[in-house]
Amino acid sequence: MRRMLVIWNGQAGGGDADGQSLVRDRLAEHGIEVEIFESTSEADARDRVRRALGDGLAAIVAAGGDGTVRPIALELVGGDTPLGILPLGTAMNAARALELPLELEPAIDVLATGRPRPIDVGVANGTPFLEVASIGLTADVLAGATAADAGRWRAGFELVRRAWRQPRTR
């Protein structure tokens, strides 16, 4: 029986107990045993991934948004354990860039039947990134949009103010 570790971010958009049951049940139908670890922070997720490396897992799965995917993916760089993604976040840039389904059930099917493929990891000023690196106004817009989307509307207004005053980036 294949085994997968799912690092579950309960703070992400679709991260509820029903979703966990669905993941367990659907993967069990494909002969995959699942351990779900509820992560409370990036550090918590990274630590659990480190402890799981070398356990012969079929994959370590990030169940959450891009903030969940990134630290888990970076812990797996250079190793043999594949990363799986269950999109529970809002923007899901990594899943979109990899052309993964954004709905939970089809994403579970990809985990069960898909084949691993390599992805690029870039480094800018010593900081690794997965699918995009931005500077200037674009970086501000992405950061502000995430905060505004999380319900912090004041951050959205601050974003507009900063965009208006943003010096040109060369």
C-alpha positions, -999 to +999 in steps of 0.1 A: +000+000+000+013+035-009+014+061+018+011+099+017+015+125+043-009+154+040+001+186+057-033+203+063-036+240+068-070+243+086-068+281+082-069+279+044-102+285+026-115+249+022-097+233+051-125+216+070-130+182+086-153+171+058-125+178+033-101+157+054-126+127+053-130+131+016-092+130+011-088+099+032-118+081+016-110+089-020-073+081-017-081+048+002-102+038-029-069+040-048-050+019-022-033+049-006-030+052+031-031+088+043-017+105+074-031+140+079-010+164+099-028+196+109-002+224+107-004+255+128+025+274+111+051+273+084+077+262+109+054+234+121+049+222+085+086+223+076+095+204+108+069+176+100+082+174+064+118+170+076+108+142+100+089+124+072+117+125+047+132+090+042+100+073+053+093+060+017+062+081+012+046+082-023+043+120-018+041+147+008+010+168+001+004+205+008-033+210+015-037+247+018-029+279-002+004+291-017+016+299+018+013+262+026+027+250-007+059+271-006+076+259+026+067+223+020+080+224-016+112+241-006+119+213+020+115+188-008+139+205-033+167+181-043+151+150-028+132+121-042+098+126-024+073+142-047+051+172-037+013+169-040-010+199-039-046+200-027-058+236-034-076+250-004-064+286-006-077+316-024-053+325-053-036+291-057-009+305-080+013+274-077-016+250-086-026+273-115+009+275-129+011+237-128-023+234-144-037+214-115-074+213-108-085+240-083-114+219-070-107+194-042-122+162-057-104+164-091-072+174-073-075+143-051-078+122-083-046+138-097-028+127-064-041+092-068-035+087-105-010+114-117+027+110-123+053+133-107+070+158-130+098+182-122+092+219-115+117+247-116+128+265-084+144+299-088+166+318-064+168+356-061+192+373-036+194+339-018+157+335-015+141+306-034+108+310-052+085+286-071+064+302-098+070+339-099+092+366-085+080+402-085+094+436-077+080+471-074+043+477-079+035+441-089+050+428-056+030+454-036-002+445-055+002+408-047+010+414-011-019+439-007-044+418-026-037+388-003-043+409+028-074+424+013-087+390+002-082+378+038-108+404+049-084+431+059-099+459+038-078+485+053-048+468+036-066+471+003-070+509+008-033+511+018-024+492-014-042+518-035-024+546-017+010+529-021+003+522-058-004+559-063+029+568-047+050+539-060+082+551-077+090+536-111+110+504-108+139+500-132 
